[in-house]
Amino acid sequence: MFNLDNCVNHCSPDAKCYNPGVIGTNYESSRIMIVLNRSDSRATQAIDEGEGLFKSIPPENSYDRALRMSNTGKLLNWLYSYCGLTDDDIYVTNAFKCLLPKDREPKKKEYAACVDLLKEQIIAAKPSKIMVFGQRPYRHLFNRDDNGEKFLEFETYNGIPVLALNHPRKLYDMQTHHRQRYFKIIRKFIQS
């Protein structure tokens, strides 16, 4: 559906273009896209190095596996279950597509280049709803310079309803009753 061949031209020479995202097999019927900040580099590094259980994972499945083993992946699985979905119903991707050495933070220019690719990805995927997790992808997608944390914000992007939420780590760390409040709002957004 989307080709990241030009990704290398957008990032610095030390970057490894890694993350095209994962498109669920039922995405065509749900059209729900989730945008995260960037890959969990600790998990992807373990996969790249073939540590332990990861020795047999083919490279094309490594992003999906890295996501599943992270706390973000655990939170998303709880969310899917709460909303009556599975990961097969979702297209999940990152705003920042590349992995950087030593997990360094991307420079503003690098991040902006990857968000341009994300915008192309959104056009190609034609989602009916988008959930953006985290301040950084939200700010870059909507070209905002404010530093305030955005959560439970309703927007539209090219006519597509968007729900901006806290970074998944914050939701994962919340007490259960607070997290359920967020999940109810997300479920209502998905079902509306």
KOLVEXZA-462833 format. One record per residue (C-alpha): residue in three letters; x, y, z. Coordinates in steps of 0.2 Angstrom, whole numbers, plus 2048, in hexadecimal, padded with zeros to 3 digits. Layout:
<rec><r>ala</r><east>X</east><north>Y</north><up>Z</up></rec>
...
//
This chain:
<rec><r>met</r><east>800</east><north>800</north><up>800</up></rec>
<rec><r>phe</r><east>80E</east><north>80C</north><up>804</up></rec>
<rec><r>asn</r><east>820</east><north>80C</north><up>7FF</up></rec>
<rec><r>leu</r><east>82E</east><north>813</north><up>80A</up></rec>
<rec><r>asp</r><east>83C</east><north>812</north><up>7FD</up></rec>
<rec><r>asn</r><east>83F</east><north>825</north><up>7FE</up></rec>
<rec><r>cys</r><east>840</east><north>825</north><up>811</up></rec>
<rec><r>val</r><east>853</east><north>824</north><up>811</up></rec>
<rec><r>asn</r><east>854</east><north>834</north><up>807</up></rec>
<rec><r>his</r><east>84A</east><north>83D</north><up>815</up></rec>
<rec><r>cys</r><east>854</east><north>838</north><up>824</up></rec>
<rec><r>ser</r><east>866</east><north>83A</north><up>829</up></rec>
<rec><r>pro</r><east>873</east><north>82E</north><up>822</up></rec>
<rec><r>asp</r><east>874</east><north>825</north><up>833</up></rec>
<rec><r>ala</r><east>861</east><north>821</north><up>833</up></rec>
<rec><r>lys</r><east>85A</east><north>810</north><up>82F</up></rec>
<rec><r>cys</r><east>849</east><north>811</north><up>826</up></rec>
<rec><r>tyr</r><east>83F</east><north>804</north><up>82F</up></rec>
<rec><r>asn</r><east>82D</east><north>807</north><up>832</up></rec>
<rec><r>pro</r><east>820</east><north>806</north><up>825</up></rec>
<rec><r>gly</r><east>813</east><north>801</north><up>832</up></rec>
<rec><r>val</r><east>807</east><north>7F2</north><up>833</up></rec>
<rec><r>ile</r><east>7F7</east><north>7F1</north><up>829</up></rec>
<rec><r>gly</r><east>7EB</east><north>7E5</north><up>830</up></rec>
<rec><r>thr</r><east>7E3</east><north>7D8</north><up>824</up></rec>
<rec><r>asn</r><east>7D1</east><north>7E0</north><up>828</up></rec>
<rec><r>tyr</r><east>7D7</east><north>7F2</north><up>827</up></rec>
<rec><r>glu</r><east>7CD</east><north>7F4</north><up>817</up></rec>
<rec><r>ser</r><east>7BD</east><north>7F2</north><up>820</up></rec>
<rec><r>ser</r><east>7C1</east><north>7FC</north><up>830</up></rec>
<rec><r>arg</r><east>7CC</east><north>80A</north><up>828</up></rec>
<rec><r>ile</r><east>7D3</east><north>80E</north><up>83A</up></rec>
<rec><r>met</r><east>7E5</east><north>815</north><up>83A</up></rec>
<rec><r>ile</r><east>7EF</east><north>817</north><up>84A</up></rec>
<rec><r>val</r><east>7FE</east><north>823</north><up>849</up></rec>
<rec><r>leu</r><east>80C</east><north>820</north><up>856</up></rec>
<rec><r>asn</r><east>81C</east><north>82B</north><up>859</up></rec>
<rec><r>arg</r><east>82A</east><north>81F</north><up>854</up></rec>
<rec><r>ser</r><east>830</east><north>80D</north><up>855</up></rec>
<rec><r>asp</r><east>835</east><north>805</north><up>866</up></rec>
<rec><r>ser</r><east>847</east><north>804</north><up>861</up></rec>
<rec><r>arg</r><east>84C</east><north>7F9</north><up>870</up></rec>
<rec><r>ala</r><east>840</east><north>7EC</north><up>869</up></rec>
<rec><r>thr</r><east>845</east><north>7EE</north><up>857</up></rec>
<rec><r>gln</r><east>857</east><north>7ED</north><up>85C</up></rec>
<rec><r>ala</r><east>854</east><north>7DC</north><up>865</up></rec>
<rec><r>ile</r><east>84C</east><north>7D6</north><up>855</up></rec>
<rec><r>asp</r><east>859</east><north>7DD</north><up>84A</up></rec>
<rec><r>glu</r><east>867</east><north>7D5</north><up>854</up></rec>
<rec><r>gly</r><east>85D</east><north>7C4</north><up>854</up></rec>
<rec><r>glu</r><east>85D</east><north>7C3</north><up>867</up></rec>
<rec><r>gly</r><east>854</east><north>7B4</north><up>870</up></rec>
<rec><r>leu</r><east>843</east><north>7B2</north><up>869</up></rec>
<rec><r>phe</r><east>845</east><north>7BD</north><up>85B</up></rec>
<rec><r>lys</r><east>852</east><north>7B3</north><up>851</up></rec>
<rec><r>ser</r><east>845</east><north>7AC</north><up>845</up></rec>
<rec><r>ile</r><east>83B</east><north>7BC</north><up>841</up></rec>
<rec><r>pro</r><east>83C</east><north>7C2</north><up>82F</up></rec>
<rec><r>pro</r><east>841</east><north>7D4</north><up>82D</up></rec>
<rec><r>glu</r><east>831</east><north>7D9</north><up>825</up></rec>
<rec><r>asn</r><east>827</east><north>7D3</north><up>835</up></rec>
<rec><r>ser</r><east>833</east><north>7DB</north><up>842</up></rec>
<rec><r>tyr</r><east>82A</east><north>7EC</north><up>844</up></rec>
<rec><r>asp</r><east>81A</east><north>7E3</north><up>848</up></rec>
<rec><r>arg</r><east>823</east><north>7D7</north><up>854</up></rec>
<rec><r>ala</r><east>82C</east><north>7E6</north><up>85C</up></rec>
<rec><r>leu</r><east>81B</east><north>7EF</north><up>85E</up></rec>
<rec><r>arg</r><east>813</east><north>7E0</north><up>866</up></rec>
<rec><r>met</r><east>820</east><north>7DE</north><up>873</up></rec>
<rec><r>ser</r><east>820</east><north>7F0</north><up>878</up></rec>
<rec><r>asn</r><east>815</east><north>7F8</north><up>886</up></rec>
<rec><r>thr</r><east>80D</east><north>802</north><up>877</up></rec>
<rec><r>gly</r><east>808</east><north>7F2</north><up>86F</up></rec>
<rec><r>lys</r><east>801</east><north>7EB</north><up>87F</up></rec>
<rec><r>leu</r><east>7F7</east><north>7FB</north><up>881</up></rec>
<rec><r>leu</r><east>7F1</east><north>7FA</north><up>86F</up></rec>
<rec><r>asn</r><east>7EB</east><north>7E8</north><up>872</up></rec>
<rec><r>trp</r><east>7E1</east><north>7ED</north><up>881</up></rec>
<rec><r>leu</r><east>7D9</east><north>7FB</north><up>877</up></rec>
<rec><r>tyr</r><east>7D5</east><north>7F0</north><up>869</up></rec>
<rec><r>ser</r><east>7CD</east><north>7E3</north><up>874</up></rec>
<rec><r>tyr</r><east>7C3</east><north>7F1</north><up>87D</up></rec>
<rec><r>cys</r><east>7BD</east><north>7F8</north><up>86C</up></rec>
<rec><r>gly</r><east>7B9</east><north>7E7</north><up>865</up></rec>
<rec><r>leu</r><east>7C7</east><north>7E7</north><up>859</up></rec>
<rec><r>thr</r><east>7D7</east><north>7DE</north><up>855</up></rec>
<rec><r>asp</r><east>7E8</east><north>7E3</north><up>84E</up></rec>
<rec><r>asp</r><east>7E1</east><north>7DC</north><up>83D</up></rec>
<rec><r>asp</r><east>7D5</east><north>7EB</north><up>83D</up></rec>
<rec><r>ile</r><east>7E2</east><north>7F8</north><up>83F</up></rec>
<rec><r>tyr</r><east>7EF</east><north>801</north><up>834</up></rec>
<rec><r>val</r><east>7FC</east><north>806</north><up>841</up></rec>
<rec><r>thr</r><east>80B</east><north>811</north><up>83C</up></rec>
<rec><r>asn</r><east>817</east><north>81D</north><up>843</up></rec>
<rec><r>ala</r><east>819</east><north>82F</north><up>83F</up></rec>
<rec><r>phe</r><east>82C</east><north>82D</north><up>840</up></rec>
<rec><r>lys</r><east>830</east><north>81F</north><up>834</up></rec>
<rec><r>cys</r><east>843</east><north>81D</north><up>837</up></rec>
<rec><r>leu</r><east>84E</east><north>815</north><up>845</up></rec>
<rec><r>leu</r><east>85C</east><north>81F</north><up>84A</up></rec>
<rec><r>pro</r><east>86D</east><north>819</north><up>852</up></rec>
<rec><r>lys</r><east>86D</east><north>818</north><up>865</up></rec>
<rec><r>asp</r><east>85B</east><north>81D</north><up>865</up></rec>
<rec><r>arg</r><east>85F</east><north>82F</north><up>863</up></rec>
<rec><r>glu</r><east>850</east><north>83B</north><up>861</up></rec>
<rec><r>pro</r><east>84D</east><north>840</north><up>84F</up></rec>
<rec><r>lys</r><east>851</east><north>852</north><up>84A</up></rec>
<rec><r>lys</r><east>842</east><north>85D</north><up>846</up></rec>
<rec><r>lys</r><east>846</east><north>85C</north><up>834</up></rec>
<rec><r>glu</r><east>847</east><north>849</north><up>834</up></rec>
<rec><r>tyr</r><east>837</east><north>848</north><up>83D</up></rec>
<rec><r>ala</r><east>82E</east><north>854</north><up>831</up></rec>
<rec><r>ala</r><east>835</east><north>84A</north><up>822</up></rec>
<rec><r>cys</r><east>82D</east><north>83A</north><up>829</up></rec>
<rec><r>val</r><east>81D</east><north>843</north><up>82C</up></rec>
<rec><r>asp</r><east>81C</east><north>847</north><up>81A</up></rec>
<rec><r>leu</r><east>81D</east><north>835</north><up>816</up></rec>
<rec><r>leu</r><east>810</east><north>832</north><up>823</up></rec>
<rec><r>lys</r><east>804</east><north>83E</north><up>81A</up></rec>
<rec><r>glu</r><east>807</east><north>834</north><up>80A</up></rec>
<rec><r>gln</r><east>803</east><north>824</north><up>814</up></rec>
<rec><r>ile</r><east>7F3</east><north>82C</north><up>81A</up></rec>
<rec><r>ile</r><east>7EE</east><north>830</north><up>808</up></rec>
<rec><r>ala</r><east>7F2</east><north>81F</north><up>802</up></rec>
<rec><r>ala</r><east>7E9</east><north>816</north><up>810</up></rec>
<rec><r>lys</r><east>7D9</east><north>820</north><up>810</up></rec>
<rec><r>pro</r><east>7D5</east><north>81E</north><up>822</up></rec>
<rec><r>ser</r><east>7C4</east><north>822</north><up>828</up></rec>
<rec><r>lys</r><east>7CA</east><north>826</north><up>83A</up></rec>
<rec><r>ile</r><east>7DC</east><north>82A</north><up>841</up></rec>
<rec><r>met</r><east>7E2</east><north>829</north><up>853</up></rec>
<rec><r>val</r><east>7F2</east><north>832</north><up>856</up></rec>
<rec><r>phe</r><east>7FB</east><north>82D</north><up>866</up></rec>
<rec><r>gly</r><east>807</east><north>83A</north><up>86D</up></rec>
<rec><r>gln</r><east>80B</east><north>84C</north><up>86C</up></rec>
<rec><r>arg</r><east>819</east><north>84C</north><up>85F</up></rec>
<rec><r>pro</r><east>810</east><north>843</north><up>851</up></rec>
<rec><r>tyr</r><east>800</east><north>84E</north><up>855</up></rec>
<rec><r>arg</r><east>80A</east><north>85E</north><up>854</up></rec>
<rec><r>his</r><east>813</east><north>859</north><up>844</up></rec>
<rec><r>leu</r><east>804</east><north>852</north><up>83B</up></rec>
<rec><r>phe</r><east>7FA</east><north>862</north><up>83E</up></rec>
<rec><r>asn</r><east>809</east><north>86D</north><up>83C</up></rec>
<rec><r>arg</r><east>808</east><north>875</north><up>84E</up></rec>
<rec><r>asp</r><east>816</east><north>87C</north><up>858</up></rec>
<rec><r>asp</r><east>80E</east><north>87C</north><up>869</up></rec>
<rec><r>asn</r><east>816</east><north>871</north><up>876</up></rec>
<rec><r>gly</r><east>807</east><north>86D</north><up>880</up></rec>
<rec><r>glu</r><east>802</east><north>85B</north><up>882</up></rec>
<rec><r>lys</r><east>7F3</east><north>857</north><up>877</up></rec>
<rec><r>phe</r><east>7E7</east><north>849</north><up>87C</up></rec>
<rec><r>leu</r><east>7D5</east><north>846</north><up>879</up></rec>
<rec><r>glu</r><east>7D5</east><north>853</north><up>86B</up></rec>
<rec><r>phe</r><east>7CA</east><north>851</north><up>85C</up></rec>
<rec><r>glu</r><east>7D0</east><north>858</north><up>84C</up></rec>
<rec><r>thr</r><east>7CE</east><north>854</north><up>839</up></rec>
<rec><r>tyr</r><east>7DC</east><north>851</north><up>82D</up></rec>
<rec><r>asn</r><east>7D7</east><north>853</north><up>81B</up></rec>
<rec><r>gly</r><east>7C5</east><north>84F</north><up>820</up></rec>
<rec><r>ile</r><east>7CA</east><north>840</north><up>82A</up></rec>
<rec><r>pro</r><east>7C5</east><north>840</north><up>83D</up></rec>
<rec><r>val</r><east>7D4</east><north>83F</north><up>848</up></rec>
<rec><r>leu</r><east>7D5</east><north>83C</north><up>85B</up></rec>
<rec><r>ala</r><east>7E5</east><north>841</north><up>863</up></rec>
<rec><r>leu</r><east>7EA</east><north>838</north><up>873</up></rec>
<rec><r>asn</r><east>7F8</east><north>837</north><up>87F</up></rec>
<rec><r>his</r><east>807</east><north>82D</north><up>87B</up></rec>
<rec><r>pro</r><east>803</east><north>81A</north><up>87E</up></rec>
<rec><r>arg</r><east>810</east><north>819</north><up>88C</up></rec>
<rec><r>lys</r><east>806</east><north>826</north><up>896</up></rec>
<rec><r>leu</r><east>7F6</east><north>81C</north><up>893</up></rec>
<rec><r>tyr</r><east>7FE</east><north>80C</north><up>897</up></rec>
<rec><r>asp</r><east>804</east><north>813</north><up>8A8</up></rec>
<rec><r>met</r><east>7F3</east><north>81A</north><up>8AD</up></rec>
<rec><r>gln</r><east>7E9</east><north>812</north><up>8BA</up></rec>
<rec><r>thr</r><east>7DC</east><north>807</north><up>8B3</up></rec>
<rec><r>his</r><east>7CD</east><north>812</north><up>8B6</up></rec>
<rec><r>his</r><east>7D5</east><north>821</north><up>8AD</up></rec>
<rec><r>arg</r><east>7DB</east><north>816</north><up>89F</up></rec>
<rec><r>gln</r><east>7C9</east><north>80F</north><up>89D</up></rec>
<rec><r>arg</r><east>7C2</east><north>821</north><up>89C</up></rec>
<rec><r>tyr</r><east>7CE</east><north>824</north><up>88D</up></rec>
<rec><r>phe</r><east>7C9</east><north>813</north><up>885</up></rec>
<rec><r>lys</r><east>7B7</east><north>818</north><up>886</up></rec>
<rec><r>ile</r><east>7BA</east><north>828</north><up>87D</up></rec>
<rec><r>ile</r><east>7C4</east><north>81F</north><up>870</up></rec>
<rec><r>arg</r><east>7B7</east><north>812</north><up>86E</up></rec>
<rec><r>lys</r><east>7AA</east><north>81F</north><up>86B</up></rec>
<rec><r>phe</r><east>7B5</east><north>828</north><up>85E</up></rec>
<rec><r>ile</r><east>7B8</east><north>817</north><up>855</up></rec>
<rec><r>gln</r><east>7A5</east><north>812</north><up>855</up></rec>
<rec><r>ser</r><east>79F</east><north>824</north><up>850</up></rec>
//
